[in-house]
Amino acid sequence: MSSCELLDEDEAMGIITASSQPQSNRKYQRQKTKRIAFKANSKDASSNDDVIVQWVLGLGNHSNYTKMVTTYAMKYMKSKYFLKLKLSDLQEILKSNKIEGDEVFVFRAVAKWCSNHVINVSHKYSDETTKSKDYTLFQAIKWHLEDDGDDESVPDWPKAISKLSCFPAIQKFFNTELSRFVRYPLMSTVELTGEVEPSKLVQRHYLIETYRYQTYQNCHLTTKSIKDSDKKRAGLVEIPDSLKSHIYGANDDKYTQSVLATIPMRMVVRSDTGRFKGTTILSRKQQAILFKFTKKGIKQKWVLLYKATIHGFKGSVFHSNCNGKKNTMSIVKSKQGMIFGGFTPLPWDSSGSYKSDTASWLYTMVNNEALPPSRMNKKNNNANYSICNGSSYGPTFGGGHDFMVCDNSNTVNSSYSNADYTYAIPKGVKVKNNFLAGSYNFMTIDVEVFQNVKA
């Protein structure tokens, strides 16, 4: 169930009646459930905020209310009612592994709540003029903090928040009461270096721990042996000089292993949202788009099988990682900056032959003609030539081919795209062969393949 849909009446009723209630009270509870579910989704929600917020966020007396967090927590973090939550309630929400959404949005929401709480509740101002100035500045900052999380960073608010006269109090309250519940390792390095660190809200030890963890996870190397060249090859953003000595300093394999062996709660993925964990090609917004391209009703959990900048660009390595794997999504980024790929339910192999079906499809995320992202299905529902299993090829789709990734595609300009051969390209494309990759022949910056292990 998505965060934008009304709660199913029977499902809601099952949650309400899970606690012991008299049979005679069920009709009343059913009517109440329908009203609250409607109010929770209404833009003009009822003034009875406490009832709605408690019911929706799972803070009532019923133990099964926690299911509501998955459905509505992110919605309420975006609403005006969010600022009315008690600290203890907010902490309980942040402990949940069921919250669906980008962690950078959780960070923004917590920063917003914390700033509002300090300005309006906990901080004692010497005069009303200073408080009024802080309040006015906070209203401007809040606009950025209410971003929906699709952008990779929101650069305006981190610098502005430190200009609040009560910022030291905000910083102290944030680190004392809330920072430990934010899962910084789930954010991208762009979000950490462009937003989290510049805000100056987060204590350094959280950032150091996060960079160490991400360096290990993304590069499959220890923090002692990682080099800048390896970091760049894996698509990581430059880590600030102020933290390098702590990250690359007196560390050894034992330290790294001890960090990974005692992973705290903040390093646990909150929710199985089906996004593409491990990609450095797709932004979070692009991940969401590709996720939606997959047929509705199909459960999604994508696991990284192959990443050229880590495993190598040879076709044989692609096949050793992906042969026999069904339900895979290929993601290609060309040196022209185009992003495209394809999904197939068919297993890859090294036979050198084509495989056919009607369920495979291609997509364009960033293309040469600035057209919006789109999914491209087989032409006339043609089952032929879905994928080609050349033993030295990378991911290759269509007869012709619609696109073929060659051996050593990062250095050899022999990959090519003959778009619109098997898969129908969008209307309005002017130059077919340049559409997907930016040119007919192309080289790649990276190639990734994920498998949907829940399909």
Number of C-alpha atoms within 10 A of each C-alpha: 9 10 17 10 11 17 22 13 14 12 9 20 19 13 18 21 17 13 13 8 11 8 8 8 10 14 11 9 15 17 12 14 21 18 13 21 19 16 18 22 17 11 9 8 14 15 10 10 16 14 13 21 21 16 23 24 24 23 21 15 10 15 13 16 20 20 16 21 24 24 22 24 23 21 19 19 22 17 11 9 15 20 20 14 16 11 15 10 13 20 18 14 20 21 16 16 16 20 24 21 22 21 21 26 22 24 21 24 22 24 23 23 22 20 27 20 19 18 22 13 9 12 13 13 14 8 8 10 10 14 19 13 12 21 17 12 15 21 13 14 19 19 11 16 25 15 15 16 18 17 14 19 18 18 15 14 19 22 13 15 26 17 13 20 15 19 18 14 17 24 22 15 18 21 15 10 13 19 22 19 21 22 23 26 22 20 20 23 23 15 20 23 17 17 22 23 16 17 20 16 21 19 15 14 11 18 19 16 17 22 22 22 21 20 21 19 14 16 20 12 16 21 23 17 13 15 14 12 9 16 17 13 15 20 19 18 15 13 16 10 9 9 15 13 11 16 21 16 11 10 15 13 13 10 14 17 13 10 14 15 9 9 11 11 15 20 18 12 17 21 15 14 19 17 20 26 16 17 22 19 18 18 15 22 14 19 19 16 17 20 18 11 17 15 10 9 7 10 14 20 18 24 19 18 19 22 23 24 19 17 13 17 25 18 21 19 20 26 22 15 16 22 15 12 19 18 18 24 26 23 23 26 23 23 16 15 16 21 26 24 24 24 25 23 19 18 15 27 19 17 10 12 12 18 18 16 17 17 16 24 26 27 24 25 23 21 20 21 15 11 15 10 18 17 22 19 20 23 16 10 13 15 15 16 23 29 29 26 21 21 19 18 24 28 27 26 31 27 20 17 22 25 29 25 29 25 21 21 25 23 13 13 16 17 25 23 27 22 25 21 19 27 26 18 23 18 7 9 14 10 14 21 20 20 26 30 31 22 21 19 19 25 22 25 21 25 29 25 26 25 24 20 15 12 13
